[in-house]
């Protein structure tokens, strides 16, 4: 059995690691077996979302795999945080213009927006 090289392969947000399976496992691209007790085919497993496939699919540059769900979920969380920050800023601007208040620069921390950043705004009533 040749040794498996631990060289990562990056594709569609996946971080694939070459591996061999000696227990029942199927390819998520073609559903054929990925394992063999004595001589398994070279396989790839994503370290982020654990999707498994034959290395041959990558070697032949087949577009049979979905993007990495783990990466998609983290991008979705960042998107939702930026939307929340946008709405917070919009509400503050609306309140300021409605009340005719004066605005100066000073750091204000929004605890729910720590992933996105902080805003610089001080309101004098």
Steps between C-alpha positions, in 0.01 A plus 500: 500500500658835399515764773242777480653845452357759736480773237179697525284564194282813498183506289169692537586598858590142595831411663546141385746263658594180314404188693426127469189328637507139620142510632169552313485853359348628177599784268263796531553591134429167329371289795742215414701339782805692624631211700661162470632282779835438330550747215273807530492768229659833584233724651465860617323626813429866572637601839230767528175322405612132485372441144676199343576419136732307270820689422439409134212751486749779579769364271251502209381850604139382522257755644304250708537644852298772669686792662617447858204552734722591794644796307153598374368510857782727621446735205127506580576597863721789383231614256234497774728697735564765232124529433442549875771769509342676199157505670651630826677784318183581304292522820760722667513738201120514497485580872767767463332675206158485670619653827740755350785383718868574463739215409871481587754224454561265790515122511178319583505123525202296386535169689304295244722617216839386630558284189454796266656786695405808694339825399626848581210713612407709802158658530441815709136550598 
